[in-house]
């Protein structure tokens, strides 16, 4: 009976073409080549043809309907790794192993197609023997339960491993020899170079080298990398990689590569199956320098470009740090001359201060005739950590104590509650719609969960990846269910009595959230909402600073007067607050004490203070 031939090259092929087959009626042919170059040869086709012919000619397989040919294209047989979730990193052999209870006959042309290491061969021998798999090596049945055949297969695996190791050593010796001779070894030639007449020779590509020189000259003349990229694009100059793009990474790599001044360093690992970083740690590597390669860029131009790039990098890093690191940047001003205070920070020298910019402006001739004179005895820098802690603590205290802030919170908060409870039907409909949307979302997540389970069953994802994905999905479902519960609770509360709604407790929660903020970005948002500017004054007699904080609203020491039952009137306070007698050095030492994190407010709840607000 003519058998149905199914060829599998990928996991998709297996899912699409084998899902409807009864595997008990299937015979397996396993073919493998190690490299992409070998795929183009007839080796895989020969293996496939011989395996199919064996099954079709032998009468004992007459009742089988299908032959599945697994073509493992471009995967090494030396891929055993005990540290990985999957011991064998090939794509198709793990599929056979996952269905090993169903397959009963496997053909290979040689045992080295299964693997080229003792570990892999031993592992497969145990698995095949455990599930009574008949293994045919080029038509010869190997009885894996018989000691002689088992020994022979493992011996052949050991021989293959030794041969593989010898090939690696010979390849490494050849590689080191070529590099020492100044020859090119593997991979694409660097942009600006090309292959010479003899194998391994490196020569300059006249056309592309002109582009490299122009890139260096543009950078040295002050052009930005963005401008260089625009020039290359506008002049239709092809990038180093075919169908690739000119981008910042490509330009930087060209500008930093010492090959263009005739130097190149190689680190060659001398251990098989160990990555380069680990080989370096263990000392199993060879370090070789080539110093006589053809030059495209002269040494002086290269050094000049490196200095310019380093300076640009430091400037960019300084800008990035200033954007995110400092809580009061652009908010502090010198109380004497009114200049915005700048930041002087150097961790290595243990410097971190806000300072008046008068000296710098004077040195750069930026001081105008009518500017107020500043500098010595008139101003002094203040420690960054000290002033940021003091300002934050003062702001948090004022927000806690201000009746105006509480009243504003109450009006905004209760406005939402009133709207909800004055229109209960409308709000209930809104809640029902929200609950429906959340339940629909759960259905979609459940469908994703099913797809992931299917991928896991067909070995499309590893055990570790599967566990991570399932944990994420379960967490997402829990979050959605919690949202549904919140909506149900809110639905039951709609139409309740507003008189007993404890908005003060809600304010207390809000205040605690603000007080406990950690990130500079979050704190900065609160500061920008409430503070306009901060003036810093220096007293040269007492050697102390004073901070004058200007608020957007008059919330400092505002008062409340009772005008009737449950009725109060709030009188405005000041829009500024002073922090006096700041000894920056003393407080800085206190902050640097490991047992002290903040110059802080005592840890207290606002509940007692807020209770007074009830009257």
C-alpha positions as CSV (number, residue, x, y, z in Angstrom):
1,X,0.0,0.0,0.0
2,X,1.4,3.4,-1.0
3,X,2.0,5.5,2.0
4,X,1.1,9.2,2.6
5,X,4.4,11.3,2.9
6,X,4.3,14.3,5.2
7,X,7.4,16.6,5.3
8,X,7.9,18.7,8.4
9,X,10.4,21.6,8.4
10,X,8.8,23.8,11.1
11,X,6.5,23.6,14.1
12,X,3.8,25.2,11.9
13,X,4.2,22.4,9.4
14,X,3.6,19.9,12.2
15,X,0.6,21.6,13.5
16,X,-1.0,22.1,10.1
17,X,-0.3,18.8,8.5
18,X,-0.1,16.3,11.4
19,X,-2.9,17.3,13.7
20,X,-5.5,15.0,12.0
21,X,-3.2,12.0,11.7
22,X,-3.3,8.9,13.9
23,X,0.3,8.8,15.1
24,X,0.0,5.0,15.8
25,X,-0.2,4.6,12.0
26,X,2.8,6.8,11.4
27,X,6.5,6.0,10.8
28,X,9.2,8.6,11.5
29,X,12.2,9.6,9.4
30,X,14.6,12.1,11.1
31,X,17.0,14.0,8.9
32,X,19.5,16.7,10.0
33,X,22.2,18.9,8.7
34,X,24.2,21.4,10.8
35,X,24.7,24.4,8.6
36,X,22.8,26.6,6.2
37,X,25.3,25.8,3.5
38,X,24.6,22.1,3.9
39,X,20.9,22.7,3.3
40,X,21.7,23.6,-0.3
41,X,23.4,20.2,-0.9
42,X,21.7,16.9,-1.5
43,X,22.4,15.5,1.9
44,X,18.9,16.1,3.4
45,X,17.2,14.9,0.2
46,X,19.3,11.7,0.3
47,X,18.5,11.1,4.0
48,X,14.8,11.6,3.3
49,X,14.8,9.3,0.2
50,X,16.7,6.5,2.0
51,X,14.4,6.6,5.0
52,X,11.2,6.5,2.9
53,X,12.5,3.7,0.7
54,X,13.4,1.6,3.8
55,X,9.8,1.9,5.2
56,X,8.1,1.2,1.8
57,X,10.2,-1.9,1.0
58,X,10.0,-3.6,4.3
59,X,6.8,-5.7,4.6
60,X,6.6,-5.4,8.4
61,X,5.4,-1.8,7.8
62,X,2.7,-2.7,5.4
63,X,-0.1,-1.7,7.7
64,X,1.2,1.8,8.4
65,X,-0.5,4.6,6.4
66,X,1.8,7.6,6.9
67,X,5.5,8.5,6.9
68,X,6.4,11.8,8.7
69,X,9.8,13.2,7.6
70,X,11.3,15.6,10.1
71,X,13.9,17.8,8.2
72,X,16.0,19.6,10.8
73,X,17.7,22.2,8.7
74,X,20.7,24.1,10.0
75,X,20.9,22.8,13.6
76,X,24.0,21.4,15.3
77,X,23.8,18.0,16.9
78,X,25.9,19.3,19.8
79,X,23.2,21.3,21.4
80,X,22.8,19.7,24.8
81,X,22.6,22.2,27.6
82,X,21.7,21.2,31.1
83,X,21.0,24.8,32.2
84,X,18.2,25.3,29.7
85,X,14.6,24.3,30.2
86,X,14.8,22.2,27.1
87,X,17.8,19.9,27.1
88,X,17.9,19.9,23.3
89,X,17.6,23.2,21.6
90,X,16.6,22.0,18.1
91,X,13.1,22.7,16.9
92,X,11.9,19.3,15.6
93,X,13.5,16.6,17.7
94,X,11.7,17.9,20.9
95,X,8.4,17.4,19.0
96,X,9.2,13.7,18.4
97,X,10.1,13.4,22.1
98,X,6.9,15.1,23.3
99,X,4.9,12.5,21.2
100,X,7.2,9.6,22.0
101,X,4.4,7.5,23.5
102,X,2.6,7.5,20.1
103,X,5.5,7.0,17.7
104,X,6.9,3.5,17.7
105,X,9.4,3.5,14.7
106,X,12.2,6.0,14.0
107,X,14.7,5.9,11.2
108,X,18.0,7.8,11.0
109,X,20.9,7.4,8.5
110,X,23.5,7.6,11.3
111,X,23.4,8.1,15.1
112,X,25.3,11.4,14.7
113,X,22.1,12.8,13.2
114,X,20.5,12.4,16.6
115,X,23.4,14.0,18.4
116,X,27.1,14.5,18.6
117,X,27.6,14.3,22.3
118,X,27.5,11.5,24.8
119,X,24.9,13.4,26.9
120,X,22.4,13.7,24.1
121,X,22.9,10.1,22.9
122,X,22.6,8.7,26.5
123,X,19.4,10.8,27.1
124,X,17.8,9.7,23.8
125,X,18.8,6.0,24.4
126,X,17.1,6.1,27.8
127,X,13.9,7.8,26.4
128,X,13.6,5.4,23.4
129,X,14.2,2.3,25.5
130,X,11.7,3.4,28.2
131,X,8.9,3.8,25.5
132,X,9.9,0.7,23.5
133,X,10.9,2.7,20.4
134,X,12.4,0.8,17.5
135,X,15.4,2.7,16.3
136,X,16.7,2.0,12.7
137,X,20.2,3.2,11.9
138,X,20.4,3.1,8.1
139,X,18.1,0.2,8.0
140,X,19.6,-1.8,10.9
141,X,17.4,-2.2,14.0
142,X,19.2,-1.4,17.2
143,X,17.8,-3.1,20.3
144,X,18.1,-0.5,22.9
145,X,17.2,-3.0,25.7
146,X,20.1,-5.2,24.7
147,X,23.4,-4.3,26.3
148,X,25.6,-4.7,23.2
149,X,23.5,-2.4,21.0
150,X,23.2,0.2,23.8
151,X,27.0,0.2,24.3
152,X,27.7,0.4,20.6
153,X,25.4,3.5,20.2
154,X,26.9,5.3,23.2
155,X,30.4,4.4,22.0
156,X,29.6,5.9,18.6
157,X,28.3,9.0,20.4
158,X,31.6,9.3,22.3
159,X,33.5,9.0,19.0
160,X,31.4,11.7,17.4
161,X,32.0,14.0,20.4
162,X,35.7,13.5,20.2
163,X,35.7,14.2,16.4
164,X,33.6,17.3,17.1
165,X,36.1,18.5,19.7
166,X,39.0,17.9,17.3
167,X,37.2,19.9,14.6
168,X,36.8,22.8,17.1
169,X,40.5,22.7,18.1
170,X,41.6,22.6,14.4
171,X,39.2,25.5,13.6
172,X,40.5,27.6,16.5
173,X,44.1,27.0,15.6
174,X,43.4,28.0,12.0
175,X,41.5,31.1,13.1
176,X,44.4,32.2,15.4
177,X,46.9,31.6,12.7
178,X,45.0,33.7,10.1
179,X,44.4,36.6,12.6
180,X,48.2,36.7,13.5
181,X,49.0,37.0,9.8
182,X,46.7,40.1,9.6
183,X,44.0,38.4,7.6
184,X,40.3,38.9,7.7
185,X,38.4,36.1,9.6
186,X,34.8,35.5,9.0
187,X,31.8,37.8,8.7
188,X,31.1,40.9,6.6
189,X,34.0,43.3,5.8
190,X,33.8,46.6,7.7
191,X,32.3,49.5,5.7
192,X,35.1,51.0,3.7
193,X,37.0,47.8,3.2
194,X,36.6,44.8,0.8
195,X,38.1,41.4,0.1
196,X,41.4,41.3,-1.8
197,X,42.5,38.9,-4.5
198,X,43.6,36.2,-2.1
199,X,41.4,34.7,0.5
200,X,41.7,36.6,3.8
201,X,43.3,39.7,2.3
202,X,41.8,43.1,3.3
203,X,42.0,46.1,1.0
204,X,40.4,49.6,1.0
205,X,37.3,50.1,-1.0
206,X,38.0,53.4,-2.7
207,X,34.4,54.6,-3.1
208,X,33.1,53.6,0.4
209,X,36.3,54.8,2.1
210,X,35.5,58.3,0.8
211,X,32.2,58.2,2.6
212,X,33.9,57.1,5.8
213,X,36.4,60.1,5.6
214,X,33.5,62.5,4.9
215,X,31.6,61.2,8.0
216,X,34.7,61.7,10.2
217,X,35.3,65.2,8.7
218,X,31.6,66.2,9.3
219,X,31.8,65.1,12.9
220,X,35.1,66.9,13.4
221,X,33.6,70.1,12.0
222,X,30.9,70.1,14.6
223,X,28.0,68.4,12.6
224,X,25.6,66.4,14.8
225,X,25.0,62.7,14.1
226,X,21.5,63.6,13.0
227,X,22.9,66.0,10.4
228,X,25.3,63.3,9.2
229,X,22.4,60.9,8.8
230,X,20.4,63.5,6.9
231,X,23.3,64.1,4.5
232,X,23.8,60.4,3.8
233,X,20.0,59.9,3.1
234,X,19.7,63.0,0.9
235,X,22.6,62.0,-1.2
236,X,21.2,58.4,-1.6
237,X,24.3,56.8,-0.1
238,X,23.7,53.1,0.7
239,X,24.2,52.0,4.3
240,X,26.7,49.2,5.3
241,X,23.9,46.5,5.4
242,X,21.9,45.8,2.3
243,X,18.3,47.0,2.8
244,X,19.4,48.5,6.1
245,X,19.1,52.1,7.3
246,X,21.5,54.8,8.4
247,X,20.9,55.3,12.1
248,X,22.8,56.7,15.2
249,X,24.2,53.3,16.2
250,X,25.7,52.8,12.7
251,X,27.3,56.2,12.6
252,X,28.7,55.9,16.2
253,X,30.1,52.5,15.4
254,X,31.9,53.9,12.4
255,X,33.3,56.9,14.4
256,X,34.5,54.7,17.2
257,X,36.0,51.8,15.3
258,X,39.9,51.7,15.6
259,X,40.1,49.5,12.4
260,X,40.0,52.7,10.4
261,X,43.4,53.7,11.9
262,X,44.8,50.2,11.3
263,X,44.1,48.6,14.6
264,X,41.8,45.7,15.6
265,X,41.6,43.5,18.6
266,X,40.4,39.9,18.6
267,X,39.4,37.8,21.6
268,X,39.1,34.1,20.6
269,X,37.6,31.6,23.0
270,X,39.4,28.3,23.3
271,X,36.6,26.3,25.0
272,X,33.7,24.6,23.2
273,X,30.1,25.1,24.4
274,X,31.1,27.9,26.7
275,X,30.2,31.5,25.8
276,X,33.0,34.1,25.4
277,X,32.3,36.0,28.6
278,X,32.6,32.9,30.7
279,X,35.8,31.9,28.8
280,X,37.3,35.3,29.6
281,X,36.4,34.8,33.3
282,X,38.0,31.3,33.3
283,X,41.1,32.5,31.3
284,X,40.4,30.2,28.3
285,X,40.9,32.7,25.5
286,X,43.5,34.2,23.2
287,X,43.8,38.0,22.8
288,X,45.4,39.2,19.5
289,X,45.9,42.7,18.2
290,X,46.3,43.6,14.5
291,X,48.2,46.8,14.1
292,X,49.1,46.9,10.4
293,X,45.8,47.0,8.7
294,X,45.3,49.5,5.9
295,X,44.4,52.9,7.3
296,X,41.4,55.0,6.0
297,X,41.6,57.7,8.8
298,X,44.8,59.3,10.2
299,X,45.5,59.2,13.9
300,X,45.1,62.9,14.6
301,X,41.6,63.1,13.0
302,X,40.5,59.9,14.9
303,X,41.7,61.4,18.3
304,X,40.0,64.7,17.6
305,X,36.7,62.9,16.7
306,X,36.9,60.8,19.9
307,X,37.4,64.0,22.1
308,X,34.4,65.7,20.4
309,X,32.2,62.6,20.8
310,X,33.2,62.3,24.5
311,X,32.4,66.0,25.1
312,X,29.0,65.6,23.3
313,X,28.2,62.5,25.4
314,X,29.0,64.3,28.7
315,X,26.9,67.3,27.7
316,X,24.0,65.0,26.8
317,X,24.3,63.1,30.1
318,X,24.4,66.3,32.1
319,X,21.1,67.4,30.4
320,X,19.5,64.1,31.1
321,X,20.5,64.1,34.7
322,X,19.2,67.7,35.2
323,X,15.8,66.7,33.8
324,X,15.1,64.0,36.3
325,X,17.3,64.2,39.3
326,X,16.6,67.5,41.1
327,X,13.3,68.3,42.9
328,X,13.6,72.1,42.8
329,X,15.4,72.7,39.5
330,X,14.3,76.1,38.0
331,X,12.2,76.9,41.1
332,X,15.0,78.3,43.4
333,X,16.1,81.9,43.1
334,X,18.8,83.9,44.8
335,X,17.1,86.2,47.3
336,X,19.8,88.9,46.8
337,X,20.0,89.3,43.0
338,X,17.0,87.4,41.8
339,X,19.0,85.0,39.5
340,X,17.8,81.5,39.0
341,X,20.0,79.2,41.1
342,X,21.9,76.5,39.2
343,X,23.0,73.0,40.2
344,X,26.6,72.1,41.1
345,X,26.9,68.4,41.6
346,X,29.9,66.1,41.6
347,X,29.5,62.8,43.5
348,X,33.3,62.0,43.4
349,X,34.1,65.3,45.2
350,X,31.0,65.0,47.4
351,X,29.5,68.2,46.0
352,X,25.8,68.7,45.7
353,X,24.5,72.3,46.0
354,X,22.2,74.9,44.5
355,X,24.2,78.1,43.9
356,X,23.7,81.6,42.6
357,X,25.0,82.0,39.0
358,X,26.3,85.6,39.4
359,X,30.0,84.5,39.4
360,X,29.6,82.5,36.2
361,X,27.6,85.3,34.5
362,X,30.3,87.8,35.5
363,X,33.1,85.6,34.2
364,X,31.2,85.2,30.9
365,X,30.5,88.9,30.7
366,X,26.7,88.4,31.0
367,X,26.2,90.8,33.9
368,X,24.4,94.0,32.9
369,X,25.1,97.5,34.3
370,X,21.8,97.7,36.2
371,X,22.1,94.1,37.6
372,X,22.3,93.9,41.4
373,X,25.8,92.9,42.5
374,X,26.0,89.6,44.2
375,X,28.6,87.0,45.2
376,X,30.8,86.9,48.3
377,X,29.0,87.8,51.6
378,X,25.8,88.3,49.7
379,X,24.9,84.7,48.8
380,X,26.1,81.2,49.5
381,X,25.3,77.8,48.0
382,X,22.9,75.5,49.9
383,X,23.0,71.8,50.1
384,X,20.6,70.1,47.6
385,X,19.4,67.3,49.9
386,X,18.8,69.8,52.8
387,X,16.8,72.3,50.9
388,X,14.8,69.7,49.0
389,X,13.9,67.9,52.3
390,X,13.0,71.1,54.1
391,X,10.8,72.4,51.2
392,X,9.0,69.1,50.8
393,X,8.3,68.8,54.5
394,X,7.0,72.4,54.7
395,X,4.7,71.9,51.7
396,X,3.3,68.6,53.1
397,X,2.6,70.3,56.5
398,X,0.9,73.3,54.9
399,X,-1.3,71.0,52.8
400,X,-2.3,69.1,55.9
401,X,-3.2,72.2,57.9
402,X,-4.8,74.4,55.3
403,X,-8.6,74.7,55.6
404,X,-8.8,76.0,52.0
405,X,-7.1,72.9,50.7
406,X,-9.5,70.7,52.7
407,X,-12.5,72.7,51.5
408,X,-11.4,72.5,47.9
409,X,-10.9,68.7,48.2
410,X,-14.4,68.3,49.8
411,X,-16.1,70.3,47.1
412,X,-14.4,68.4,44.3
413,X,-14.9,65.0,45.9
414,X,-18.5,65.5,47.0
415,X,-19.4,67.0,43.6
416,X,-18.7,63.6,42.0
417,X,-20.6,61.8,44.8
418,X,-23.6,64.1,44.5
419,X,-23.8,63.6,40.8
420,X,-23.7,59.9,41.2
421,X,-26.4,59.8,43.9
422,X,-28.7,62.4,42.4
423,X,-29.0,60.3,39.2
424,X,-28.9,56.8,40.6
425,X,-30.5,55.1,37.5
426,X,-28.1,56.7,35.2
427,X,-25.1,55.8,37.4
428,X,-26.4,52.2,37.8
429,X,-26.6,51.8,34.0
430,X,-23.1,53.2,33.7
431,X,-21.9,50.7,36.3
432,X,-23.7,47.8,34.6
433,X,-22.0,48.7,31.3
434,X,-18.6,48.9,33.0
435,X,-19.1,45.5,34.6
436,X,-20.2,44.0,31.2
437,X,-17.0,45.5,29.6
438,X,-14.9,44.0,32.3
439,X,-16.5,40.6,31.9
440,X,-15.9,40.8,28.1
441,X,-12.3,41.6,28.8
442,X,-12.1,38.4,31.0
443,X,-13.4,36.3,28.1
444,X,-10.7,37.7,25.8
445,X,-8.0,37.0,28.4
446,X,-9.3,33.4,28.8
447,X,-9.0,32.9,25.1
448,X,-5.4,34.1,25.2
449,X,-4.9,31.6,28.0
450,X,-6.2,28.8,25.9
451,X,-3.9,29.8,23.0
452,X,-0.9,29.7,25.4
453,X,-1.8,26.3,26.7
454,X,-2.0,25.0,23.1
455,X,1.5,26.4,22.3
456,X,2.8,24.8,25.5
457,X,1.3,21.4,24.5
458,X,2.9,21.6,21.0
459,X,6.3,22.7,22.6
460,X,6.1,26.1,20.9
461,X,7.2,27.7,24.2
462,X,9.5,26.5,27.0
463,X,8.3,25.5,30.5
464,X,9.7,28.7,32.1
465,X,8.2,31.0,29.5
466,X,4.8,29.2,29.9
467,X,4.9,29.7,33.6
468,X,5.6,33.4,33.3
469,X,2.8,33.9,30.8
470,X,0.3,32.0,32.8
471,X,1.2,33.9,36.0
472,X,0.7,37.2,34.1
473,X,-2.6,36.1,32.8
474,X,-3.9,34.9,36.2
475,X,-2.8,38.2,37.7
476,X,-4.6,40.1,35.0
477,X,-7.8,38.1,35.6
478,X,-7.5,38.7,39.4
479,X,-7.2,42.5,38.7
480,X,-10.3,42.6,36.5
481,X,-12.3,40.5,39.0
482,X,-11.3,43.0,41.7
483,X,-12.5,45.9,39.5
484,X,-15.8,44.0,39.1
485,X,-16.2,43.7,42.8
486,X,-15.5,47.4,43.3
487,X,-18.2,48.3,40.7
488,X,-20.7,45.9,42.5
489,X,-20.0,47.6,45.8
490,X,-20.4,51.0,44.3
491,X,-23.7,49.9,42.7
492,X,-25.0,48.9,46.1
493,X,-24.1,52.3,47.6
494,X,-25.6,54.4,44.9
495,X,-28.5,56.4,46.4
496,X,-27.2,56.3,50.0
497,X,-27.2,59.2,52.5
498,X,-24.6,61.9,51.7
499,X,-24.7,63.3,55.2
500,X,-22.8,60.4,56.6
501,X,-20.2,60.1,53.8
502,X,-16.8,60.5,55.6
503,X,-14.9,62.7,53.1
504,X,-12.4,63.6,55.9
505,X,-11.2,60.0,55.9
506,X,-10.8,60.2,52.2
507,X,-8.7,63.4,52.6
508,X,-6.6,61.7,55.2
509,X,-5.9,58.9,52.7
510,X,-5.0,61.4,50.0
511,X,-2.7,63.3,52.3
512,X,-0.9,60.1,53.4
513,X,-0.4,59.2,49.8
514,X,1.3,62.5,49.2
515,X,3.4,62.4,52.3
516,X,4.7,58.9,51.4
517,X,5.7,59.7,47.8
518,X,9.2,58.6,47.0
519,X,10.0,59.4,43.3
520,X,11.2,62.8,42.4
521,X,8.9,62.9,39.4
522,X,5.8,62.4,41.6
523,X,6.9,64.9,44.2
524,X,7.8,67.4,41.5
525,X,4.2,67.3,40.2
526,X,2.8,68.2,43.6
527,X,5.3,71.0,44.0
528,X,4.5,72.5,40.6
529,X,0.8,72.5,41.5
530,X,1.3,74.5,44.6
531,X,4.6,76.4,44.6
532,X,5.4,79.4,42.3
533,X,9.0,80.0,43.3
534,X,11.4,79.9,46.3
535,X,13.8,82.7,47.3
536,X,17.0,81.7,49.1
537,X,18.6,84.3,51.4
538,X,22.0,84.1,53.1
539,X,22.8,85.9,56.5
540,X,26.6,86.3,56.6
541,X,26.4,87.2,60.4
542,X,24.5,84.1,61.6
543,X,25.9,81.9,58.8
544,X,22.4,80.6,58.1
545,X,20.0,80.5,55.2
546,X,16.3,81.5,55.0
547,X,13.9,80.1,52.4
548,X,10.9,82.1,51.3
549,X,8.4,79.8,49.6
550,X,5.8,81.5,47.4
551,X,2.6,79.5,46.9
552,X,0.0,79.8,44.1
553,X,-2.8,80.1,46.7
554,X,-3.1,81.9,50.1
555,X,-3.1,78.7,52.1
556,X,-0.5,79.5,54.8
557,X,-2.1,79.8,58.2
558,X,-5.6,80.3,56.8
559,X,-8.4,80.3,59.3
560,X,-11.9,79.1,59.7
561,X,-14.8,80.8,61.6
562,X,-18.0,79.2,62.6
563,X,-21.1,81.2,61.4
564,X,-23.8,78.7,62.2
565,X,-24.7,75.1,62.8
566,X,-22.4,73.0,60.5
567,X,-21.6,76.3,58.7
568,X,-18.1,77.8,58.5
569,X,-16.4,80.7,56.7
570,X,-12.7,80.4,55.7
571,X,-10.5,83.5,55.7
572,X,-7.5,83.5,53.5
573,X,-4.0,83.2,54.9
574,X,-0.7,84.2,53.3
575,X,0.7,83.0,50.0
576,X,4.3,82.6,51.4
577,X,6.0,80.7,54.1
578,X,9.5,81.3,55.7
579,X,11.9,78.6,56.8
580,X,14.5,80.4,59.0
581,X,17.9,79.7,60.6
582,X,19.0,76.9,58.2
583,X,22.4,75.6,59.0
584,X,23.1,73.8,55.8
585,X,26.3,72.1,56.9
586,X,24.8,70.8,60.2
587,X,21.7,69.5,58.5
588,X,23.7,67.9,55.7
589,X,25.7,65.9,58.2
590,X,22.5,64.8,59.8
591,X,21.1,63.7,56.5
592,X,24.3,61.7,55.7
593,X,23.8,59.8,59.0
594,X,22.7,56.3,57.9
595,X,20.0,56.2,60.6
596,X,18.3,59.4,59.3
597,X,16.6,59.3,55.9
598,X,14.7,62.6,56.2
599,X,14.7,65.9,58.1
600,X,11.2,65.2,58.8
601,X,7.8,65.6,60.0
602,X,6.9,63.3,62.9
603,X,4.9,60.3,61.8
604,X,1.4,61.4,62.6
605,X,-2.1,60.8,61.2
606,X,-4.3,63.7,60.2
607,X,-7.4,62.2,61.7
608,X,-7.1,64.0,65.0
609,X,-6.4,67.4,63.4
610,X,-9.1,66.9,60.8
611,X,-11.7,66.0,63.4
612,X,-11.6,69.7,64.4
613,X,-12.8,70.5,61.0
614,X,-16.2,68.9,61.7
615,X,-16.9,71.6,64.3
